[in-house]
Amino acid sequence: MKEIEVVIDTDEIAEFFYNQLIQRGYVPKTEETDELADIVFDYLVEKCMIDEIFDEE
């Protein structure tokens, strides 16, 4: 299987959830969509779909 590099941006996920929820008639708070983004990221790590890599700065 070929390995590809994927970058997951939780801010982008939060914005996506915010926009989708607005379209569906919900008015989420920023903290709520940020939390959802973190949950999605954790789910992807737990399911071994992505690896969490920490930048060494």
Residue frames as qw, qx, qy, qz and C-alpha x, y, z in Angstrom:
[[0.000, 0.891, 0.454, 0.000, 0.00, 0.00, 0.00],
 [0.401, 0.471, -0.017, 0.786, 1.32, 3.43, -0.92],
 [0.350, -0.611, -0.443, 0.555, 1.76, 5.90, 1.91],
 [0.195, 0.675, 0.228, 0.674, 0.70, 9.51, 1.38],
 [0.245, -0.138, -0.442, 0.852, 1.13, 12.52, 3.59],
 [0.197, -0.714, -0.540, -0.400, -2.10, 14.10, 4.82],
 [0.150, 0.084, -0.400, 0.900, -2.25, 17.24, 6.90],
 [0.281, -0.664, -0.684, -0.111, -5.30, 17.59, 9.14],
 [0.078, 0.265, -0.187, 0.943, -6.10, 21.13, 10.25],
 [0.140, -0.477, -0.808, 0.316, -8.48, 21.17, 13.20],
 [0.106, 0.442, 0.133, -0.881, -9.28, 24.84, 12.55],
 [0.305, 0.131, -0.609, -0.721, -10.46, 23.85, 9.07],
 [0.269, -0.288, -0.918, -0.036, -12.54, 21.01, 10.54],
 [0.051, -0.474, -0.570, 0.669, -14.09, 23.42, 13.07],
 [0.219, 0.346, -0.173, -0.896, -15.00, 25.86, 10.30],
 [0.309, -0.040, -0.819, -0.481, -16.52, 23.03, 8.25],
 [0.206, -0.410, -0.856, 0.237, -18.66, 21.90, 11.20],
 [0.042, 0.444, 0.296, -0.845, -19.70, 25.49, 11.93],
 [0.291, 0.234, -0.412, -0.831, -20.84, 26.07, 8.34],
 [0.329, -0.146, -0.891, -0.277, -22.63, 22.71, 8.14],
 [0.147, -0.432, -0.762, 0.460, -24.44, 23.28, 11.43],
 [0.149, 0.390, 0.070, -0.906, -25.51, 26.79, 10.36],
 [0.335, 0.091, -0.642, -0.684, -26.91, 25.37, 7.11],
 [0.384, -0.263, -0.882, -0.074, -28.90, 22.83, 9.14],
 [0.387, -0.717, -0.304, -0.494, -30.42, 25.47, 11.41],
 [0.725, -0.515, -0.290, 0.355, -28.12, 25.23, 14.43],
 [0.105, 0.910, -0.189, 0.353, -26.19, 28.13, 15.93],
 [0.867, -0.213, -0.272, 0.359, -23.07, 26.59, 17.45],
 [0.291, -0.927, 0.197, 0.130, -20.61, 28.44, 19.64],
 [0.429, 0.725, -0.537, 0.049, -16.99, 28.60, 18.54],
 [0.310, -0.473, 0.778, -0.273, -15.96, 26.50, 21.54],
 [0.822, 0.121, 0.467, -0.302, -18.41, 23.79, 20.48],
 [0.796, 0.592, -0.110, -0.062, -17.11, 23.51, 16.94],
 [0.141, 0.711, -0.665, 0.182, -13.51, 23.57, 18.21],
 [0.559, -0.282, 0.715, -0.311, -14.37, 20.69, 20.53],
 [0.879, 0.347, 0.248, -0.215, -16.00, 18.75, 17.69],
 [0.557, 0.728, -0.398, 0.024, -12.88, 19.25, 15.56],
 [0.142, -0.575, 0.766, -0.251, -10.69, 17.89, 18.36],
 [0.754, -0.018, 0.578, -0.311, -13.00, 14.87, 18.73],
 [0.827, 0.545, -0.021, -0.135, -12.81, 14.14, 14.99],
 [0.307, 0.728, -0.599, 0.133, -9.02, 14.39, 15.09],
 [0.406, -0.393, 0.763, -0.314, -8.83, 12.04, 18.08],
 [0.861, 0.219, 0.355, -0.293, -11.15, 9.62, 16.29],
 [0.706, 0.654, -0.269, -0.043, -8.94, 9.56, 13.19],
 [0.053, 0.627, -0.738, 0.242, -5.88, 8.88, 15.36],
 [0.613, -0.196, 0.664, -0.380, -7.67, 6.16, 17.33],
 [0.872, 0.362, 0.259, -0.204, -8.80, 4.41, 14.14],
 [0.604, -0.307, 0.515, 0.526, -5.21, 4.55, 12.82],
 [0.538, 0.751, 0.351, 0.156, -6.32, 6.61, 9.84],
 [0.269, 0.851, -0.218, 0.394, -3.71, 9.24, 10.69],
 [0.717, -0.216, -0.369, 0.550, -0.68, 9.54, 12.93],
 [0.191, -0.979, -0.068, -0.007, -0.22, 12.51, 15.21],
 [0.721, 0.200, -0.105, 0.655, 3.18, 14.06, 14.56],
 [0.317, -0.889, -0.142, 0.297, 4.57, 16.74, 16.82],
 [0.486, 0.787, -0.126, 0.357, 6.71, 19.44, 15.23],
 [0.731, -0.381, -0.136, 0.549, 10.16, 19.73, 16.74],
 [0.228, 0.868, 0.056, 0.437, 10.79, 23.46, 16.98]]
